[in-house]
Amino acid sequence: MVTRPVLDLRPGDQVRQPSGVWLTVGARPRATRDGNVLFWFYVGGSTGRAGWLDEVECRPARAGVRE
């Protein structure tokens, strides 16, 4: 488990939620239309949001996972 900047998230990384659940990132973060925050999709369809310079607690993807 590591802390990673939101901009460095990759598909396959698992991000810890405040409830303690780990969700798997399905797509790299993108900026919202107004550019104020980043958002990304998790496998299963839910969405994550964070500021440009925020860091999240995550488990990095395994080496064999493609982007």
N, C-alpha and C positions, 0 to 999 in steps of 0.2 A: 504494500500500500504506500502511495506517495501523494504529495501535493503537486498538482500540475496546473500551469496557466490554462485558462479556458481556450485560448487560441491554439494550444498544442494538442487538444483532444483529437483522437482518431477513432474511426469506426472500430468497434471491438473493445475499446476501453470501457471499464465499468466505473460509474460515478456513484458515490454514496449520497443518498437522500437524507434529509433531516430526520426522517422516521427510522433510519438505519437500513433501509432496503437498498440493494445495489442494482442499478439499471445500466443496461448495455447501450453505448452510443451507436447509433445507426448511420449518422452522417456528420461530416465535419461542421463546426460552427460557422454561421453566416450572420451578417449584420441585419438588423431590422431595417425597414424602409427609411425610418428617420435617422438610422445610424447610431442611436444612443446605446443600444445593448446588442449582445450576440445571442443567437438562439440555435438550438440543434435538436434533432429528433433522436429519440431512443428507439430501440427495437420494440415494436409493439405499438408505436404511434404517439406516445406522450412526448412532451416538449420540455427541454431545459432552457433556462435563460440566465444570463449573468452579464456583469459589466465587462468591458474590454480588458481590464487589468486584473480581474478576479482570478483566484485560484480555487480549484476544487479538489477534494479528496478522491483519489481514484486508484484503480488497479489497472496498470497498463495492459494493452492487448498483447496476446502472445505473438511471437515472431512470424508464425505462418498465416496470420490474418491479413487479407488484402484490403486495400482501401477502395 
